[in-house]
Amino acid sequence: MSENTNQGVKNVQDYFGCNVFNEETMKNRLPKNVYKSLLKTKQLGIALDTDVAEVIASAMKEWAIEKGATHYTHWFHPMTGTSAEKHDSFISPTSNGKVIMEFSGKELIKGEPDASSFPSGGLRATFEARGYTAWDPTSPAFVKDGSLYIPTAFCSYTGEILDKKTPLLRSMEVLSEQAVRVLRLFGNTTTTRVTTTVGPEQEYFLVDKKLYDQRKDLILTGRTLFGAKAPKGQELEDHYFGNIKTRVSEYMKDLDEELWKLGIYSKTKHNEVAPAQHEMAPIFTTSNVAADQNALTMEIMKKVALKHGLVCLLHEKPFAGVNGSGKHNNWSMSTDDGQNLLDPGDDPKDNFQFLTFLMAVIKAVHEYSDLLRISVASAGNDHRLGANEAPPAVISMFVGDELAQILDALESGKMITENKDKEFVIGVEALPNFPKDTTDRNRTSPFAFTGNKFEFRALGSSDTISCTNYILNTIVSKELKEFADQLEGSTNFASDLNDLLVKTLKEHKQIIFNGNGYDDSWIEEAKKRGLPNYVSTVDALPHYADEKNVKMFEEFKVLTKTEIVSRMDILLENYSKIINIEALTMIDMARKQIIPAGLEFTKQLADSIVAKTSVGVNADAEKKLAEKASCLTNSILEATDVLDKTLIDSKDVTDPEANARYFRERVFADMQSLRAVVDELETITPENIWPFPTYTDLLFRV
């Protein structure tokens, strides 16, 4: 083999994180005292001095300019569901008509974008325009497209939260405080901080851009509003983990490179279940960094796809009849000295600690399953949940058979036998060594324990992970606080801990379900257990402002009642707006494309009937087809008019919750009726007449 075989091949180690102002870059470019001060801020949450910020800003600017940046932007995550950015140049005029490149510590720490046009849920009027962005020094800045991106939080002039990052940062602080309290009870005197870590698996579809450009529904809504099933779907199960097509493989290669340059730990890539569906999974990182990186990942996915003549679809259900796309939120808790708190230990003391944190999660998920359901509620995700391709809308927990056996033994106080025929007494005296990775995964469970983490599988593919994680952090913090409050004054810690764990398990074990979540019998069983089943977004969202939820968020200063209500109203309005756009798109496509196609097909059949009849040839086939095509076209016209009238009437319903329910129960139902007749017409219309690419085109011609 030639020595030059690998010449030109990039070494990932050489360019990984090259566009990130990461710790290595900071260490090389900052004075030692400034670097240490910044590390304290990142690790301990200590505020930065203004003088330190000035030094960091200067070094960051010089580094960014070397990378080709001419602008900077405070990058934040408003309640739109996407990221936002306003770019300012580094230039500052001089007296001789030239410019210099400037960037101050003040500009680094705080920005002032116009906040008037971002959703506020009634927190502010349109004329109240001022908003502030505040630098999040725990999430690294990066250079992209000629600008220095500075991750920030976003709030109004009067201090109300207008973004999704601020409550996440607050929840992380709260969980750290309460988790450290619990660790002190177990004699841990070294841990000073506990962080939550997340690894969000990201599913997506790829379609050819030329075909995409011919579909108004994909362009305007991200999903196909019409489309008869292709003759072949996912029934052969041949796409999952199958050989990756060359074009897709080249896309994945470029995607990895772009993500790696931005310090994103893209680790796994493979074909998913549905045709044209794929998945990317990163390595775990701190929750707020993971949230930033996932938002960035979705943006980069779309941009890289265009370079390959493809379009990346992140909608939860772009195609009916095949699996939609989710985002699996793998969540855990880790100490600053490297201990995973959801990793079973090697001795009884460690196992009791593990069980304490596990029981806090069990109790949290049971008491606040409504909030977890709310965290994944969206118009797009309503198409997935409970559809035998994603977890049901009922929130439950999977712990596996062996851990369930240990929990049962803990509750009963009876002896159990380990695999090596060694008996252990469950209780204060001893606990067995917990076997790791002996539990099968349960793809039907919304919230599954998978060895040393929990996998929350209910998120939609286009969702930000911030909401799910600030809710998860806060509800677990609440339970850890209760545990610490009860045990800190204990005179017999081991006995009191055992009693607390047993009591907690008895009161909350109904949230644990290790069976098939797709089975209809589970829904009935869940009802008997008292577990809520919020089938749709409209059913779930009003519970955001339930008294127990408001009380918890306000106790830990993560959100105020006003902020909770505003978020609820924003999400309800967003739901209505999405359905409204989809309905208007359907009406437009029906009137301008589908009905004309039906009329053209009927005309061609009529012409054929006349031609055949004039020469005495039987035209029965044409007559049957013409009658069916004409009937379906008339039905489409009628269904379109009905949907149009229903949309007009929606304007009379002004309350956000009532309006969202109207769109769910009336508008969406009329949309389904229109789609049914359109899809039937597609099955009999020749491809040269049908006005846009079919499912066969979209799913199998990448």
Secondary structure, 3 states (H helix, E strand, C coil): CCCCCCCCCCCHHHHCCCCECCHHHHHHHCCHHHHHHHHHHHHHCCCCCHHHHHHHHHHHHHHHHHCCCCEEEEEECECCCCCECCEEECEEECCCCCEEECCCHHHHHEECCECCCCCCCCCCCCCCCEEEEEECCCCCCEEECCEEEEEEEEEECCCCECECHHHHHHHHHHHHHHHHHHHHHCCCCCCCCEEEEEEEEEEEEEEEHHHHCCCHHHHHHCCCCCCCCCCCCCCCCCCCCCCCCHHHHHHHHHHHHHHHHCCCCEEEEEECCCCCEEEEEECCEEHHHHHHHHHHHHHHHHHHHHHCCEEEECCCCCCCCCCCCEEEEEEEEEECCCCECCCCCCCHHHHHHHHHHHHHHHHHHHHCHHHHHHCCCCCCHHHCCCCCCCCCCCCCEECCHHHHHHHHHHHHCCEEECCCCCEEEECCCECCCCCCCCCCCCCCCCEEECCCCEEEEEEECCCCCHHHHHHHHHHHHHHHHHHHHHHCCCCCHHHHHHHHHHHHHHHHHHHECCCCCCCHHHHHHHHHCCCCCCCCHHHHHHHHHCHHHHHHHHHCCCCCHHHHHHHHHHHHHHHHHHHHHHHHHHHHHHHHHHHHHHHHHHHHHHHHHHHHHHCCCCCHHHHHHHHHHHHHHHHHHHHHHHHHHHHHHHCCCCCHHHHHHHHHHHHHHHHHHHHHHHHHHHCCCCCCCCCCCCHHHHHHCC
